[in-house]
């Protein structure tokens, strides 16, 4: 069984912050910063591509509420949103990380080394594929 499905069905413990018909939001057990939340759909999918539009909209609406809460509770001037999908989806269930950011909080993206092309050729390939 899926741990996040268990959280969504109230069969596993979590520090729940918010719940809607389509989503459940709870604190991450390994937070980037205090207040770091995971927003999950109450539908078992591992990719944003597989989520129905109404779930995507609900996830983004909940994320906006989380960001507003960071401003109220922590006076956070910034935030981070992160999601890994498909084969890179840890736990096998779509989840959106939303966390407050603070000056000098030490959080940083880590990129792989090596040359990466940034060009009109790359943009054109992606543009043609975005149908």
N, C-alpha and C positions, 0 to 999 in steps of 0.2 A: 504494500500500500504506500501511497505517497504521503510524506510528512506534511507537506503544505495542504494537501486535500484534507488531512486529519485536522490541521489547524482551522481550515475553512469550515469544517463540519463540527468544530468544537469537541473533537475527540483527542486533541493533543493540547498541552498547555502552551500558552503564549501570552505575552503582555500586550493585549489588544488595545489599540488606540481608537480605531474607527471601524465601523462595519456598515455596508450597504447591501442591497439585494444581490449585487454582482461582485463585490469586493470585500476583502477583510485586510485590515492594516494593523501591523504589530511591530514591536521593537525588534531590531536585529540583535542577535545574541553576541555578535562580534562587531560592534559599531565602529565606524570611522570617527564619529563624534557622538556625544550624548544626544539622544533624540533620533538617531538613525532608525528609519522605519523601512519595512518591506510592505509593499502593497501587492496583493495577489488577487487574481480573479478566482471566483468560486467555480471555475471551469478548468479542467485539467488539460492544459496545452503547454508546450515548451517554447513556443515561438510567438512573437508579436504578429507574425503573418497569419497564424491560425486563429487569432482572437477575432470574434465578431466586432464590427465597428462600435456597437453600443458598449462593449466592454472596454475598448480602447478609450472611448470618450469618458467613461466612468473612472477609469484609472487616472486619466489626466486631470479630471475634476478633483479627485481625491488628492492627487499630488499637489495641486494648487492650494488646497486647504492645509496640507502639511506644511508647505512653504510659509503660508500666512501664520501658522502656529509657531514655526521657528522664529519668525519676526517678533511675535508677541512674547513668547516664553524666554527666548535666548537673546533677543535683540539682534539676531543674525542678519547680517547685511548681504549674505550670499547663501547659496545652496548647491548641492550636487545631485544629479539624477544619473543613475547608471543601470544598465540592463544587459545581460548576456543571454543570447537566445540560441535555439536549435542545439547543435552538438556542444556548444559552450554553456548551456543552461545547467548550472549546478542544481542539483535536486530534481531535475527533470520537470519542473513546474515553473511556468513564467512567474517572475517576480521583479518588481521595480524597486530599486533602492532609491530612497530620498533621504538626504541628510543635510543638516545645517553646516555651513562653512564659516570659519572665523579667520581673522587675520593671523598669520603664523601658526595655523593649526597643524602643520606638518603633513597634511594630506596632499598627495600628488599623483598624477597619472604616471604610469611606467610604460614606456614604449619599447618595442623590440628594436634591436639595433639593425643597421643595414640601410641601404638606399631604398627609397620609395619614390616612385614617379608621381609627380604632380604636373599635369599638362592638359592642354586642350584635347589631346588624344584620349586620355583617361576620362575626362569630363564627357566627351562625345560618346564613348562606349556606354557609360552609365546612363547618360541622357536617353539614349536609344533603348536601353533596357527598362527604363522607368515608364511603364505603360499603365 
